[in-house]
């Protein structure tokens, strides 16, 4: 009997220690990133690119304060006004939203929230630039709305052009050219030394889109401005950050999807006063806090982190067997290679391929000296209907595109001629069961050896 009681006590102690150790390891898995964010200096010109109002605060609120403190200039650019967050608005206003004007009115509310929040971080309304492009639509614009394809139409706000009089280019069509033009103008005039931008692996599609637009703008301005330092920040993935709520003494660590990634994370440790100011700034977004009261304040912690995937250099000798560590298992993985005049892309899925699973590969090529708007925007799909290739919204002839599959791997072969013989390619892939996305892989930058 005595031995039985001792065994029960031992088990309780063991499992208590195990649970504590598991939590400690989870909290410290990224406690020692590869480096610290470089110090700001008074000559810095910092540009913060935010997909929706509030991202600038939760992702970069500490960095903004640190830059202002040393006398650096800081500008914040809002890609969208965040007008399509239907459920948040219903909770905030406590009544249903039906009309176009309701959504546009809430977009202006969100812009004003950002302006007010910036005062906690040391900025004024003159430091905030609103572009007013379609919330939850900018990745669609990047992939499908260029040149002669026509503007994107926002579903809830029912707009095809920038509807806000106070935006940088009111009345500009919802097209890729419009977004590029605004961002190029900002970078050309401001000439930033450091740019903070949303992450290419973020679950929010506008976050991914802003990163892609920035990449194209920087290629377009190559040789015209000094190359700025780029620091992507991460906001959205399922079940993160943990624990939810205000925990100012806890570290903010990258989510598990990055546990095997190639990213060298940089961290910025915040002073207690900076954490408090960031928390107070977050409180100035009531339209979002009422809907998800514990999410935004989860980012008011003792640090911020930043990091990007390295550029994938596709040489003539690179083997397709070289796997890119983009996101951790069991996420799907992309691999790239070059064979003669073809690009080879292998997608290793987290599940075996079956008839219900559709696979989509996106390729956005860039060629020096050629307008990006006129370059192909290719999507290759494999599913129940076989193989389909689109350039923006238009179906195109297969022209040598091939694919094969085995087990949980699918391999595409795409002639570079279809891609316009590019210097760079922005690439991603996703899997879906019918219309439900199963896995959406991070966007990567491919650099092709000439």
N, C-alpha and C positions, 0 to 999 in steps of 0.2 A: 504493500500500500504506500509506504514511504517512498520507494523507488518510483512508483507511478506518479506521485505528486511532484517529485523532483523533476521527472521527465516533462511534465506539463509546464512547470515553471521554466525549464530550459528552452522548451519550444517557444514559449511566449517571448522570452528574452531574445532568442535567435531571430524570430520573425520581426520583432521590434527593431533590432539592429539592422536586419536585411532591408526593411522598409526605409529606415533612416538613411542607410547607405545608398539605396537606389535613388532616393530623392537628392542626396548630396551629389552623387555622380551626375545625375541629370542636370543639376544646377551648375556643375563645374565642368561639364564636357567641353564647353567653349570658353572657360574662364581665362584661358591663356591664349588669346588670338595671336596671330603672327606679328602684330605690331600695333602701334598707336597712331591715331590720326595726326598728321603733321600739324604743328602749331600754326595758328593764323598770325599774320603780320599786318601792320597798318596799311601797307600798300596793296593788300588783297582786295579783289573785287569778287565777291561771293554771289553766285546765282543759285537759287533754290527753285527747282522745277517740281511743281506739285500737280498731280493728275486731278484731284478734287480738293476743295477747301477742307482743311484740317490735316491733310497729309504733311504739309510743311511744318506743322507744330509737332505732331506725334513722331514724325521721322527725323526731324532736323532741329527741333526747338532748342536743344542744348547747344548745338553747333552755331546756330544763329546768335545766341547770346554771347558765346565765346568770341565770335568774330567782331560783333559790335563793341565788346569790351576793349579790344585792342585798337579800335579805331578803323577797322576795315569797313568798306562799303558792302551792303547786302541788298539784293533785290529778290523778291519772291514773284514767281510767275505761276498763275493758276490756269492750267490747260482748259478745264471745264469749270462750270459753276456748280456741278453736282446736283443738277435739277431733277434727275430721274430716280432719286431714292424714295420711291413711292411709300413703302411701309414706314420709313422713318418719319415722313411728313404726316402721315395719318396719325401716328402716335403723338407727334408734336402738336398738331393742330386739333386733334381729337374729332376729326370729321373726314369723310371720304374726299379724295381728289378726283375731279373729272375733267376739268377744263384746261386748255392749253395755258391760259394766263395763270392758273394756280401753280403750275410747275415752274413757269418762268419767274413768278413772284418768289417762290422758294429758292430758286437759283440766286436771286439777288440777296435774299436773306442769308444764304450761306456765304456769299462773297463778303457781306458786311460782318459776318461772324469772324472771318479770317482777318479782316482789317482790325477789328477790335482786339482779337487775340494777339496780334503782332505788337501791340503796345506793351504787353508783358515782356516781350523779348527784345525790346529796344528799337522797334521800327515804327514807321508812320504809314498812313494811307498812301503817301507818294511812293513808298517802297514796294507796293503791291500792284502787279500788272495782271489784269484779267483778260484772257483770250476768248472765253465764251463758246468753245467748241462742244460738240454733243457728248454729254455725259453718257457713259456706257456705249459709246459708238466710235471712239477714235481708233480702235484696232481695226474695226471694219473699214474705216476711212483709209487707213494705211494699206490694207490689203486689196481694196476693191473700188476705191473712188478717186481715180486719177484721170487726167487727160479728158477723153471723151465719154467716160463712164457715167458722168453726171454726179450731182451732190448726194451725200447721204441724207436720209430723212429720219429724224428722231421720232421714235414711236410715241412717247408720252407727251413731249413738248410740241410735237408735230411741226418741227422747224427744219428747214433745209439750208439756213444761213444763220450767222451769228445774230441772235435776237436782242442782245443787250447794248443799249446806247453807250454805256460806259466802258465797253470792251475796247481792246486795242484796235480792232478792225471791224466795227459793226457793219453788218450786211455782207460780210465775206462768206462765200458759199462753203458748205461743209465738205471740203475736198482736201486731198493731201497737199496740193499746191498751196492752199491758203495757210495751213498749219506750218508748212516749211517756210513760207514767206515771212510769217510773223516771228518765228523762232530765229531765222537768219538775221532779221533786222535787229532783234534784241541782242544777239551775240555780237553782231558787227558793230553796233553802237556802244554797247557796254564793255565789251572785251573782258569777259570774266577770267579770273585766274583759277578759280575753283568752282566746279558745278556739282551740286547735289541733285540727284535724279532718282526716280523710282526704279525698282529692280526688274530685270528681264525674266525673273522666275516668279514674280508676284502673281497670286491667283486672280487679282483684279486686272481685267484686260486693258483698261485705260492706263494702268501703271506700266504694263508691258509696252503699250503703244508709245508712250512718251519717251521711254528709253530708245525705242527704234527711231523715232523722229529725230532725237538728239544725235544719234549716230550718223544719220544721213546729213544733217546740218553740218556736223563737224567735217565730214568728207567734202561737202560742198565748199566749206570755208578754208580748206587746207591751203596754207600759204598766204592767206589773207589776214588771219589773226594768229596770235601765239596759241599753241595747243594748251588748253586748260587741263587741270587735274580733274578726273571724274570720280565721284564717290556715290555709287548707288546705295539707297537705303531700302529696307524691306518692311512691308506692313501686313500683307494678307496671306494667310494659309490656314487650313482647318485646325481648330483647337489651339491656336497660339495667339498671344503669349500665355504662358502658364506660370503661376496661378493668375487668374483674372483679378482685376481690382488694383487699388493704389498700394503699391509696395515699394516705397522710395529707397529702401536699403537693399533691395534685390538687384542682381544683374539682369539685364536684358540679353539673352543669348540667342544665337541663330536657331531656327527650328530644326527638328530632326531630318527634314528632307535634304539638308545640306551636310549631313554628318560625314559623307565621303566625297564632298565636292572639292574642286581644285581652287576654290576661292581663298585668298589670303585676307582674312577679316582684319579690319582696323577698328579700334575702339576709342571712344572719347569718354573719359571719366568726368562726371559732372559734380560740381560743388553742391552742397545741400541747398544753397540759395537758388542755384540754377534749376534744380529739380522742382523746388517749390514754385518758381516762376513758370516752368513748363506745365505743372499741374494747374496753376491758375489760368494759364492761357487755354488749356484744354476745356476748362469750365465755360469758356466763351463760345462753345459750339453746342448750345442747348438743342438745336434741331436734330443732332445726331446722338447726343448723350441720353436723351429720354428714351430713344429706341434701344440703345445698347449701352446702358449706364456703366458697365464695368470694362468695356473694350478699350475705349480711347485712353482712359486713365491708367491702363496697364502699361502704357509706354512711358509714364513718368517714373523712371527708375534711375539708378545711379550711373547709367552709362547709355551711350548710343553706339551702334556699330554700322560699318559700311564696308562694302566689298563687291567686286565684280568677277565674272568668269574671265579667264585669259582668252585672248583671241586665238582661234584655232587656225594654225597655219597649215594649209593643204599643199604639201609639196608633191612632186611627181613620184617620189619614192615612198610616200606615206601609205602604210598598210591599212586596209579596212579593219583588221583585227585589233588595231589600237582603239580601245574603248575610251570615250570621254567620260570622266567622272563628273557628270553634270548635277545629278541629284541622287540621293542615296537609294539603296535597295529598300523596298521592293518597287520603287518607281521605275518607269521605262527609261531606256538609255539610248541615245543617238550616237552613231559612229559615222565618220566621213572618210572618204579617200578619193583619189583621182586615178583614173585608168584611161590613158589615151585622151580622147576627146569627150569623155563622160565623167560626170560626178556620180560617185557611188555613195548611197546613204543606207545604213543598216539601222533598223529600229529593233532593239531587244525589249520585248514587252514583259510585263510582270505576270502575264497569263498566256496560256496557249492560244494561238489564233483559231477562231472558229467562224462559222458563217454569220453569226450575229454581230461580230466585232468589226467596226469600220476603222480604218486608219487613214489619217490625213496628214500630208507633209506640205509645209509652207516654205517657199523659197522666194526671197525678195533680193534680187541681184542689183549690184551697183557697179557702174563703169565710169571711170574718170573721163571727163569730157562729154558725157552723154547725160541729158536731163533724166533725173530719176523718174519723173512722171512718165517718160516714154519707154522706160525699161519694163520688161515683163514682171508681173506679180503672180507667180505660179503657185497653184495648189494642185497637188496630186492626191487623188482619193482612191482607195481600194475598199470595196464592200460587196454587198450582195449583187449590186449591179455591175460588178467588174471594175475595170480601171478607167478613171476619168481624169482629164487634165483641164484645168481652167487657167486663163489669164484674166485676172480681175473677175468680171461677171460673165466673160465669154468662154464658151467651150472651144478648145483648140485641138488640132490634129495631134495624134500621139507622137509622130515624128521620131520614132526610135526610143521612146520611153518604155522601159520594161520593169517587171518586178517578179520576184519569186519569194516563196515563204517555206519555212521548215520549223516545226515545233513552235517556239515563241519568238522566232526571228522573221523579219520581213526585210527584203533588200530591194532598193530601187536603183535603177541606172537611168540617169537623165543626161542627155547630150547638152554640152555647154552652149551649143548653138541656140537651143530653145531659151536659154537664160540670157542671151545677148552677150556671150563671152565676157563675163564680168571680172572685176578685180576683187570684189567683196560680195559675200552673200549673207543676208540675215536669215536664219533658219530656225524652224521649230516644227513640232509634230504633236498630234493629239490622237487619242483613241476614243471611240464612242460606241455605245450600244444604242442603236437607232439614233435618236436626237439627244441622248443623254451623254455628256462628256464623262469619260472614265478617268482619263489622265491627260493633262496638258503639260507638255515638256517645256523647259526654259528655252528662251530664244538665245541663240549663240551667233557670234560674229565669225564668219569664215573668211580668211585671207588667202587668195589663190596665187600660187607662185607662177610667174610668167615664164 
